[in-house]
Amino acid sequence: MSGMNKKTAIAASAGLAALLAASFFYRSNGGNAAAYISPSDQARVERGKAVYHQHCAACHGENLEGQPEWRTRLPDGRLPAPPHDKTGHTWHHPDAVLIDIVKHGLVPGKTAPEGYKSDMPGYAKSLSDEDIAAVLAYIKHSWPADVLELQKSVTLQRSQK
């Protein structure tokens, strides 16, 4: 196995572990599955871009790149904001979990492990459901076809449970 294939396999394994953990927390706490949010509606993507730049870019980056060294804990034990492009783990999660995280932040025991502390706020009071769906469509619009298809599969599998 080449170095790149090993790295890809390790990244995929880590992503699967994160997905399983998030799905466990979400499923065990009664989360409802949402329909798949497609990035194919250009008007929705444009709306999402505006909402993202107003509410998300300060932490997650103007180009979805996240904060530097986002996998390394800060002195306070929290993790920097992750990227939402293909290099991050956003695409590992079903849409229902992503919606819940945007609405309520990372909630220990539900969308994060018990005791987890995060700077991710909830936007339920400031963003409509359509705004949240638009932001997710904008984020997904940046993903390559294979990553988008994997995330769609995860979302549809989750909605069947």
C-alpha positions in Angstrom: 0.0 0.0 0.0 1.5 3.4 -1.0 2.0 6.2 1.5 -1.0 8.1 0.0 -3.2 5.1 0.2 -2.3 4.5 3.8 -3.0 8.1 4.6 -6.4 7.9 2.8 -7.2 4.7 4.7 -6.3 6.2 8.0 -8.3 9.4 7.3 -11.3 7.3 6.2 -11.1 5.2 9.4 -10.9 8.3 11.5 -13.8 9.8 9.6 -15.9 6.6 10.1 -15.2 6.6 13.8 -16.3 10.2 14.1 -19.4 9.5 12.1 -20.3 6.5 14.2 -19.8 8.4 17.4 -21.9 11.4 16.2 -24.6 9.0 14.9 -24.6 7.1 18.2 -25.0 10.3 20.2 -27.6 11.7 17.9 -29.6 8.4 17.5 -29.5 7.6 21.2 -31.0 11.0 22.0 -33.9 10.8 19.7 -32.7 13.0 16.8 -34.9 13.1 13.8 -33.6 12.6 10.3 -34.0 15.4 7.9 -34.3 15.1 4.1 -31.0 15.4 2.1 -30.0 19.0 1.4 -28.8 19.2 -2.1 -26.3 21.8 -3.3 -27.9 21.8 -6.8 -30.2 24.8 -6.2 -28.0 27.8 -7.2 -30.3 30.3 -5.6 -30.1 28.4 -2.3 -26.3 28.1 -2.5 -26.0 31.9 -3.1 -28.3 32.6 -0.1 -26.2 30.1 2.0 -23.0 31.9 0.9 -24.3 35.2 2.2 -25.5 33.7 5.5 -22.2 31.7 5.9 -20.1 34.9 5.4 -22.2 36.8 7.9 -22.4 34.1 10.7 -19.8 31.4 10.1 -16.7 32.7 8.3 -15.2 34.5 11.3 -14.5 31.0 12.8 -14.6 28.5 9.9 -12.8 30.7 7.4 -13.8 32.8 4.4 -13.0 29.8 2.1 -14.3 27.1 4.5 -10.7 26.4 5.5 -11.3 26.4 9.3 -8.8 27.6 11.9 -5.1 26.7 11.8 -4.2 23.4 13.5 -7.9 22.6 14.0 -7.1 19.1 15.3 -4.8 20.4 18.1 -6.4 21.3 21.4 -6.0 24.9 22.7 -4.7 25.5 26.2 -8.3 25.6 27.5 -8.9 22.1 26.1 -11.2 23.2 23.3 -10.5 22.5 19.6 -10.3 25.3 17.0 -13.1 25.5 14.4 -12.8 22.8 11.8 -12.8 23.4 8.0 -16.0 22.7 6.1 -14.3 22.0 2.8 -13.4 18.4 1.8 -10.4 18.4 4.2 -12.6 18.6 7.3 -15.1 16.1 8.8 -18.4 17.9 8.1 -19.1 15.5 5.2 -18.9 12.6 7.6 -22.1 13.6 9.3 -25.7 13.1 8.1 -27.7 16.3 7.4 -29.9 15.8 10.5 -26.8 16.0 12.7 -25.4 19.0 10.9 -28.7 20.8 11.2 -28.8 20.0 14.9 -25.2 21.3 15.4 -26.0 24.6 13.6 -29.2 25.1 15.5 -28.0 24.1 19.0 -24.2 24.0 18.9 -22.3 21.0 20.0 -24.3 19.5 22.8 -22.4 17.0 25.0 -24.2 13.6 25.0 -26.2 14.5 21.9 -24.0 15.8 19.1 -20.7 15.6 21.0 -19.2 13.2 23.6 -20.1 13.7 27.2 -18.0 16.5 28.8 -17.0 18.0 25.4 -16.6 21.8 25.5 -16.9 23.8 22.3 -17.1 27.4 21.2 -19.7 26.5 18.6 -22.8 28.5 19.4 -26.3 27.5 18.5 -28.1 29.6 15.9 -31.8 28.5 16.5 -32.8 32.0 17.5 -31.0 33.9 14.7 -31.2 31.6 11.7 -34.3 30.1 10.1 -34.5 26.5 9.0 -34.1 27.7 5.4 -31.0 29.8 6.3 -29.5 26.7 7.9 -30.3 24.5 4.9 -28.9 27.2 2.6 -25.6 27.4 4.6 -25.3 23.6 4.3 -26.0 23.7 0.6 -23.3 26.3 0.2 -20.8 24.2 2.2 -21.7 21.1 0.2 -21.3 23.0 -3.1 -17.5 23.1 -2.5 -17.2 19.3 -2.1 -16.1 17.1 -5.0 -18.6 14.7 -6.4 -17.3 11.6 -4.6 -17.3 13.4 -1.2 -20.8 14.7 -1.9 -22.0 11.3 -2.8 -20.6 9.7 0.4 -22.3 12.4 2.5 -25.6 11.9 0.7 -25.3 8.1 1.3 -24.7 8.7 5.0 -27.7 11.1 5.2 -30.0 8.7 3.4 -28.9 5.7 5.5 -29.5 7.7 8.6 -33.0 8.8 7.5 -34.0 5.1 7.0 -33.4 4.2 10.7 
